[in-house]
Amino acid sequence: MKKTYILFNCFVVSILLTFCSCSRQKGINDILIQAENIVEQQPDSALRLLNTVLFPEDLSKSLFNKYNLLMIQAKDKSYKDITSDTIVFTVKDYYVQKNDYPDAALAAFYCGRVRHEQKNMEEAVKEYMEAENLAGKTNNYNLKGLIQANWGILHLEHSSYEKAIELIKNAVVMYDKAQNYKNKISALRSIGNCFALNKQIDSAFYYYNESLKLADSCNMPKLQSDVRENMGVVYREQGFYEQSKKFFNEALALPNDSLEQVRILLNIAYVHALEDNIDSVNFYLDKALALKVSDPWLIRSSYLLKSNLAEKNNRYQDALSDYKEYYNYTKKVFDNEKNNKLLEIQGKYDIEKLKNLENQLIIKQKNAVIILSFALLIAGIIIFIYYRRAAQSKRILLETEQKIESLEKMADNFSKENHSFRNILIEQFGILKKTALIKESLDGKEQVNGQRLLKKFNEIVYGKDAMDWDKLFQIMDNLKNGLYGKIRNQYPRLKDLEFHVCCLSCEADFTDKEIMIILGTTLNMVRRTRSDLRKKFGMSKGEDFLAFFKNTIQ
């Protein structure tokens, strides 16, 4: 009964808590769905959306792991630091245990990305291998390509060009199956970079041209420009300045944002600087500065090149002036980094403030639930105590009635000519008279209060709370020619109840209920004690106590 009420209270509390959090869980699930839909194309927006989720640790397991997987995707694609996002390892384990191979493979890939960014090549390779194995159980060719491509880039960063080329070629195959031509173009360009760094220029341009043809056919301006810039840089490093300028100018002619235009103009200026075309250098630098981009990195590079050229041409005053601008923008670079960190800290502080406000609301809700559940628990305990007392009274009354019934049966079996232990006992205590006294003492109140009835029974039958065992023992021992005294001597460690049950069990004409009455205990206790005695004496089940002691007691 007690367990039933506790379970009932827990059920009610769980319903209330579920009701309080249901709307929040649904709202967050909607946010995660939105973030998932835009994380590939608009990772910055997805990241801002995910940052609105407060107390993600309070989410259900499924939502919590989905949130963390989307968070690291958005951060990585937004070029944010992910080196401390090691929770993705727990996310991977969660999806592996659920046999959710698509999400497990994606989480394993980002485990590799974390180790990759931590510069731990050995562990990164292990994670990429596990990701490859998990992705093999899916049809997600795009993810398979990402794993191979990033694994290849890892080897490229450690100058393992042949292994890098092998892996990125695998990525190209996967991207082709997925019909993800954007990633295929980038992968082909990466293969070209591998060959270029390995001084295999002809092979490098073969893959650059393959990448460029695909970018042009798919009409992807950003990739068209990027590939041409790559080719322009390689031609410049090889000393082919005309080809370099050709590809840079082609990239400049494509629709690009201001930052990309400034970057291309600076590259053209560097080529003219290598050719000592001072006027052309200044022309392209002035053109770049005229775009007034806000990126201090690009502007500082422009002024550094202008300063170097002015110094080279003995225009020291101009060189000093340009170098001052270079210094100012270098300072801005560090100030921007500092401000970005401060903004990041401010953002975290604002999120914590929002979390505290929501936390106060949640605490109020939980307090109300706790008060209600406590009230239900108290009510349950009161009902349980009432039920238990009623059950106890009923049990005691039933036990007393059984004792009276047993006494009556004992009285019916009484015969003055029969001098067995049973009849001597009945005669000694005047069972007939005492049974009658019990019946006369019963009234309506006594039948309600079992405790008082049992006490009165013991007082009437025994004259006190328990019967006089010593007198009873003398009668039993005399009838059995001192057998019970010998048992006591041979087994001195027996407890009183064990010894009493042992002796009475030797009297074959007494039932368990009658022994219960004589010893003033319960029927279960008599039977349990006798079973324990059989184990102590090494008796078999059902073996007669009297016969056993006659054969073993010396």
Buried (B, 14 or more C-beta within 10 A) or exposed (E): EEEEBBEEBEEBBEEBBEEBBEEBBEEBBEBBEBBBEBBEEBBBBBBEBBBEBBEBEBBEEEBBBBBBBBBBBBBBBBEBEBEEBEBBBEBBBBBBEEEBBBBBBBBBBBBBBBBBBBEBBEBBBBBBBBBBBBBEEBEBBBBBBBBBBBBBBBBBEEEBBEBBBBBBBBBBBBBBBBEBBBBBBBBBBBBBBBBBBBEBBEBBBBBBBBBBEBBBEEEBBBBBBBBBBBBBBBBBEBEBBEBBBBBBEBBBEBEBEBBBBBBBBBBBBBBBBEEEBBEBBBBBBEBBBEBEBEBBBBBBBBBBBBBBBBBEEEBEEBBEBBBEBBBEBBEBBEEBEEEEEEEEEEEEEEBEEEEEEBBEEBEEBEEEBEEBBEEBBEEBBEBBEEEEEEEEBEEBBEBBBBBBEBBBEBBEEBEEEEEBBBBBBBBEBEBBEBBBBBEEEBEEEBEEEBEEBBBBBBEBBBEEEEBEBEEBBEEBBEBBEEBBBBBBEEBEEBEEEBBBBBBBBBBEEBEBBBBBBBBBBEBEEBBEBBEEBBEEBEBEEEEEBEEBBEEEBE
